[in-house]
Amino acid sequence: MTDYTKIDFTELAGMFDDEVVTHSYVRDVPLSDGRTLALVTLDNGRDHTRPNTLGPNTLLEYAATLDALTARAAAGEIHAVAVTGKPFILAAGADLSKVSLLPSREAALRIAQLGHHALGKLASVGVPSFAFINGLALGGGVEIGLHADYRTVDASLPALALPEVFLGMIPGWGGATLLPNLIGIENALKIVVENPLKQNRTIKAPDVLELGIADVMFPSVNYLEDSIRWADDVISGRVKVKRPNEPGKVERLVKWDAAIGIAKKMLQSRIGTVPKSPYAALDLLKAAKSGTREEGFAREDEMLADLVSGDQFHASMYSFNLVQKRAKRPAGAPDKALAKKVTKVGVLGAGYMASQFALLFVRRLQVPVIITDLDQERVDKGVAYIAGEIDALHGKGRISSDEANRLKALVRGTTDKAEFADCDWVIEAVFEELAIKQDVFAEIEKIVSPEAVLATNTSSLSVEQIGAKLANPERVVGFHFFTPVAVMPLIEVVKTTKTDDATLSTAMVTAAKLKKNAVITADTPGFVVNRLLAVLLGEAMRAVDEGTSFETVDQAMAPLGLPMSPSALLDLVGLKVGAHVLDTHHAAFPDRFYRSENLHALADHGTLLEKDDKGKVKGFDKGALKIVAGGTNPSSPDEILTRLQDGLARETRLMLDGEVVAAAEDIDLCMILGAGFPFQMGGLTPYLDRVGASERVFGATFHDPRVEGVEG
């Protein structure tokens, strides 16, 4: 067991001499019966745009504050301690920009130990301790609360999360040890592992209460006063706190290891075995079943030190900075002031994709949305789907009944396109055929105003050609979503040679209001993500056609760490879509993109993977294997991977030379947000540099110096 009091942390603090210190301010609050509560407020002196963070100097001041309060408690001067944050924010965890600069594993170990040393003092202050979670709580901000005896939460809390696994780390200041012993292993797995891997999902106050992270929730209007009153009642014995989610003997003996085993299989199927942090988190959560908290903290110290000093964390920081900084200031975006107001949205189509668009637009923009299709039956089906999804959100507690009713009232369906006349934004989601898209835009152009934006969700056709027959082609823009629309965070905004700045600005502002990250691309086949995935699918099918098994191909490409194998990707997007993607790129670039007749035959056959009644993959369909049999020149996994790496490097270099996007970072951003390229790999272009593909293909690197990370 580590004695944190004997460690000298002054050298570590000196490494953070420019830290924005979050100070610990104490004031005494009188309670009933002559008792006193010492309220610690964390505040870095900045407004809400700069959240409280926890650097070494902040932690040392916090520790000294709690030491002083411990002495006061021993002297009988105070009878409880509570910690809260400045308005709207408790704390956003460690300052990651500084953590990524730690020079050694020893320094990383010290930051882990200092977190335990400081935050752990709240548990041993000698009187009941409370955390008043008044606002944003991420990472170490959550762990502050976990060290308290009791917790309250503000009903308006915008987000609570332990995002460390997403960033190549683990919750290393108590989270991996304390949380499962507070809310149970299954709930802890959701917060520590599952949510971070779902695009870093956060939870709001009702979930914080339901899971048992907080003991009680109060409205924001009198949140602090209510929390203090509740703390008074707890201390006096007037309130007894019950925790139904705390794990008992049965859970520890039976459910704990089983839940870990299920989670491990889920990870292996979803993300493979390249990322280290999710599996490290599983090891810590498994070990938290027994032993002392001090033993758990020692395990967290060592694991956090290993990860923070390793390549995957540094690669993750490159990815994190892209998503947090570059994505919020998109390259090439016109002035936001040029954007047109969007007060009504029209959706051409009422199928599955179109209905997803309508649902997203009505939820995020809160404006009327109208959908249309060829006949009333299809329209009614689309409207019913949207209403059902809104009801499902209400059922999950994500929206109130009033909001659900309001949203449903904003959605209408019609077969009369004249009702689109007052739409400011029209997006099409019709069949992926140029003539059809041209015709629907030509028809709608006669109805809407000349200023209305016409957006297309095409994934493979030329946006400029789609608008070629229009009188005002300057108001046409590509707006390419990824499926599932509600989940995937990327929109490729496609600018043609005719798209004007007002239209482009409207598209970028609208994407932001939809809470999506937008990257501007030129109007070229496949834009960014599909063009690079076409390289992957092409190399996969080339190897299969030449006699390599699908299993070997999947194994060969696993080191990229993508969320699914080539065979699973083909199964997801559909064999006909996969064949269409390869055909489109082969037609545009016949010398670089492979076209597979076997893939067309597989599409006609209709099945690649054999599944059971529950949809679980059992293996490859025997009929499909017969179709692709006959190749006589199989490749090894290493040969396939090298060809794929070189193909990706070639196509990426050509996209940059052709100014499809502004910089290599934009390609990395697209692949992270649109294709699920792992954070821990640090972006596609740094990966291609590290494995030597860049130098093999064009004799240089995308980045100088190279970005640290893993080869996979």
Salt bridges, closest charged atoms under 4 A:
ASP3 OD2 - LYS6 NZ 3.95
ASP18 OD2 - LYS98 NZ 3.94
ASP28 OD2 - ARG72 NH2 2.64
ASP33 OD2 - ARG35 NH2 3.25
GLU61 OE1 - HIS23 ND1 2.85
ASP67 OD1 - LYS121 NZ 2.93
GLU77 OE1 - ARG72 NE 3.02
ASP95 OD2 - LYS98 NZ 3.89
GLU106 OE2 - ARG110 NH2 2.87
GLU186 OE1 - LYS255 NZ 3.76
GLU194 OE2 - LYS198 NZ 2.88
ASP215 OD1 - ARG243 NE 2.79
ASP226 OD1 - ARG229 NH1 2.77
ASP232 OD1 - ARG35 NH2 3.93
ASP232 OD1 - ARG238 NH2 3.73
ASP233 OD1 - ARG238 NE 2.83
GLU246 OE2 - ARG243 NH1 3.98
ASP257 OD2 - LYS289 NZ 3.08
GLU300 OE1 - HIS116 NE2 2.61
ASP301 OD1 - HIS116 ND1 2.66
GLU302 OE1 - ARG105 NH2 2.70
ASP306 OD1 - ARG105 NE 2.68
ASP375 OD2 - ARG378 NE 3.18
ASP391 OD1 - LYS408 NZ 2.66
GLU419 OE1 - ARG412 NH1 2.47
ASP422 OD1 - LYS344 NZ 2.78
GLU428 OE2 - LYS437 NZ 2.85
GLU432 OE1 - LYS437 NZ 3.30
GLU443 OE1 - LYS417 NZ 3.77
GLU445 OE2 - ARG475 NH2 3.72
GLU464 OE2 - LYS498 NZ 3.23
GLU492 OE1 - HIS480 ND1 2.85
GLU539 OE1 - ARG542 NE 3.50
GLU539 OE1 - ARG643 NE 3.49
ASP571 OD2 - LYS611 NZ 2.71
ASP583 OD1 - ARG595 NE 2.97
ASP583 OD2 - HIS600 NE2 2.68
GLU597 OE2 - ARG595 NH1 2.37
GLU610 OE2 - LYS618 NZ 3.67
ASP621 OD2 - HIS605 NE2 2.67
ASP646 OD1 - ARG696 NH2 2.80
GLU651 OE2 - ARG531 NH2 2.95
GLU651 OE2 - ARG592 NH2 2.60
GLU651 OE1 - ARG650 NH2 3.14
ASP657 OD1 - ARG653 NE 3.20
ASP666 OD1 - ARG326 NE 2.79
ASP668 OD2 - HIS703 NE2 3.90
GLU695 OE2 - ARG706 NH2 3.03
